[in-house]
Amino acid sequence: MLKIALATLALSGPALADCAGTSGPCEIASGTYNIRLPEGYNTQTPVVIFLHGYGGSGKGTIRSKKIADPILKRGYALIAPNAIKPKGARASSWNFHPSYDRGRNEAAFFKQVFDDAVKRFGLNPKQVLLAGFSIGGSMVSYVACNNPENFTAFAPVSGSFWRPHPTKCTAPVKLFHTHGWSDTVVPLEGRHINERFIQGDVFYALDLWRKTNLCAQPRPDKISRKGSFMRRKWQSCARGSALEFALFPGGHTVPKGWADMVLDWYENLPETVVQK
């Protein structure tokens, strides 16, 4: 009964920025996170961890109708960690760039956030999708490359590696990258931010993911289109891996329908059974 009561509070308007009904975000030693829980959640409830973009917040993420509403409706808990705003910085951002250390080990932080939420709310410890937008998507890509064992699957949207590109990743992954054809903030080919920071090439990233997943061919095994999403899927790859790429005609955004598309993909992954 207590869990159901907390879930009801989490879904009500005033409690959206709370730690599922308590005052303020959830706190752990390495940072904070916001969370929303679906009605009737239990030990089988799967989790989506979503990383906000530059200057964003966990509070903003759990209030997003495009992100939060479809995830909760499908019975997932939504966890939204908060990036740190370093002293002198203009806004909060993830410590994602391999040549720029802002102090916190973000991969370890995300795992600590997940472990805390599982213990605190009794969620499923084996079903977690790590997703993120823009720099949050870049952060997801680096975690997938360097720490794939921490999460079930990965779904960056409108964000990828930066230059210098990584030359190899740790192990095959389950990953679905989504990007806007008209994105000018994070163009598919990347862009110079300044002399030090240069965004990476999404097509290079896809080639690296194909090599990491031991795919037999550069070409996709399946090409499809549903609604505004043009999708390319690689299937002749390492057992248990998965790789898909979706383009949409818009710019730098989380497109409408993204959450349902990615969760459909997640629930049909090889060797993955989602119970809710």
N, C-alpha and C positions, 0 to 999 in steps of 0.2 A: 504493500500500500504506500509506503514512503516513497519508493521509486516512481510510482505512478503520479503521486502528488508533485514530486520534483519535476517530472516531465511536463505536467500541466503548467507549472510555473514557468518553465523554460520556454514554452511556446506562447506565453502571454506577452503582450506588448512591453510593459515596463521592465520585464525581467530578461529581455533579449541580451543585454550586455553583462548579465550576471553569470556566476558560476553555477548554472542550473538552479537558480532560485536563491542562492546566497548572495551576500553583498560583495560586489566587485568581481573581477575576473578570478579564475583559478590561479593560484600561485604555487610555484615550485622553486627550488633553490636557484635554478638557472634562468628563470623568467616567468612569464604569465601566458595564459591562453583563455579564450572564451569557448563556450560549448553550448550547443542546443541538442536536445534529446527528443527522439520521436515518441509518440504516445505508446505506452505499454512496452518500453524498451526492457531488455533482459540480457542474460549472459550470451545470447546468440546474436545480439544486435551488432551488425558490422559498422565500420567507422570510415568516414572520409576526413582526412586532415587536409585543410586547404590553406595555402600560404598566400597572404595578400601581396599586392604589388608595392612599389616604391611609395612611401608616405602613407600607406594604408594602415589598417588595424584589424585585429580579430573581431572587434565590435562591429566594424563595417561589414565584414564578411558574413557574420551570422544574421545581419539585417538585410542582406542582399536577396531580393526575390528571385533573381536569375540563378543564384548559387544555392542559397539555403533552402528555399521552399521545395524544389523538386527532390533534393537530397533527403529532407525530412519526410516528405510524403511517401517516399519509397522505403522508409523504415530504417534509414541510416542515422547514426549520430554524426553531427558535424562539429569537428574540433578546429578552432582557428587560433593558432599561436600568434604571438605578437613579436614583431621584430624590435630591435633595439635602435634608439636614436643616439649615436655616439656624440660625445662632446664636440661642438663645433660643426656638426652636420646639419644640413637643411631639413632633413626628414629621416624617418625610420627606414631602415633597409636591412636586408639579410647579409650576413657575412658569407657571400657566395663566391666572390671572385678569387681564383686560386693564387693571385699575386697580391692580394690586398686583405690583410688580416685585421679584422675589427674586434678580435678577442674571443668571441664565443664560438665554440664548436657547435654549429647549427645542427648537424646530423645527430649528434649526441643529445642535443636539446629536444629535437622532435621525438626521438625515441623515449626520452624521459617524460615528455608531455603525454605520449600515448600510454606508457606504463602507468602514469599517475591516473589518467582518466579511466583506464581499465580497472584499476584497484578502487578508485573512488566511486565509480558508478556501475561497476559490474558489467562491462561491455565485453564483446568478443575479442580475445587477445590474438586471434589468428586471422582476422579479416580486416585489413586496413589498406585503403587506397590513399596514397600521397599525391595531392594535386596542388597546382598553384598557378597564379596569373602573373604575367610580365616578369619582373625580377623574381617573383615567387615561382614562376615556371622555370626560370634559370636555376633557382635553388633546387627545385625538384630534379632537374636534369643532373646536377652534380651529385645529389644524394643517390640517384639511380645508378650513376656511373661508379661511385666510390663505396657506397654502403647499401647495396641492393638487398642484403639479407635482413634489413630492419623492417621492410614493408612488403606487402603482398604484390602491389602493382603501382604504377606511376602514370600521372596524366598531366603533363605540363601544357598550358595554353598561353599562346602569345609570348613565349619566353623560352630561351634555349641557352646553349653554351656561349661563352664570350671568348674572344681571342686573348692569348694563344689557346687554340682549341686543344682539348685533351687528345692524346694520341691512342689511348686504350682505356678500357673500362674493366672492372673487376670480374664480372660474370654475366651470363645471359639474364635478361630482364623481361618483364611484361610491361610494355609502355605504349601509351597512346598520346601522340602529339597533335595538337590542334592549333591552327594559325590562320590569320586573316590575310587573304590575297592582297588587300589594299593597305596593310599595316605600314604606316610610316614612322611610328615610334620605335617598333622593333621590326624592321623590314626583314623579309625572308633571307636576304643576303647579308644582313647586318649593317651597321653604320658606325662612324666615329663619333663618340661622345666628346672626347678630348684626346690629347696626345697619349694618355695613359690607358684609357678605357675604350675598347672597340668591341662592339657586339659581334657575335659569331654568325656563321652561315648555317641556317637550318638544314640545308641540303647536305652539308658536311656532317652535321649531327646525325642525320638519317643514315648516311653511309657508315658512320661509326657504330650506330645501333645495329645495322645489318651485320657488320663484322663481329660485333660483340655477341650477337645472337646466332652466329654461324649460319646465316642464311645462304642458301645455295646460289641465289641469283640477285643481282642488283634490282632487277625489275620486280614489281609486286606480283603476287599470285592471284590477287583479286582486286578489281577496280569496280567501285560502285558509286551511286549517287542517291541520296535520300534527302529530300528537301533542299536546303541550301548547302549541304555538306557534300563535298567531293572527297571520296575516301580511297586510300590505297593500303592494301593489307599484305603482309609477308607471312606465309605459312610454312614454307619449306625451310625451317630453321631448327635450332636446337630444341629438343624435347622440353616441354614445360615453359618455353619462352613465348612471347607474343609481341608483335610490332604492327602498329597501324598509324597512319598519318591522315589527317582530315584538313582540307582547306575550305574556308568559307569566304564569300565575296566582300565581307566588311573589313574594318580596320582594327585598331588596337582595343580589343574588348573581349569579354567572355560572351560568346554569342548565345542568343536564345536557342534552347534545345541542347546546349552542350552537356549539361548534367545528365539528362536522360540518355543521350547517346553514349556517353562514357560509362554510365552505370550498366547499360545493356551490354556493352563490351566486357566490362568487368565481371558481370554475372555469368558470362559464357566463356570465360577464359579456360584454357586447358588445365586440368588438375585443380580447378578452383570450384568449390561448391559453396554458394552463399546461402546461409540459413538465416531467416529473420523471424 
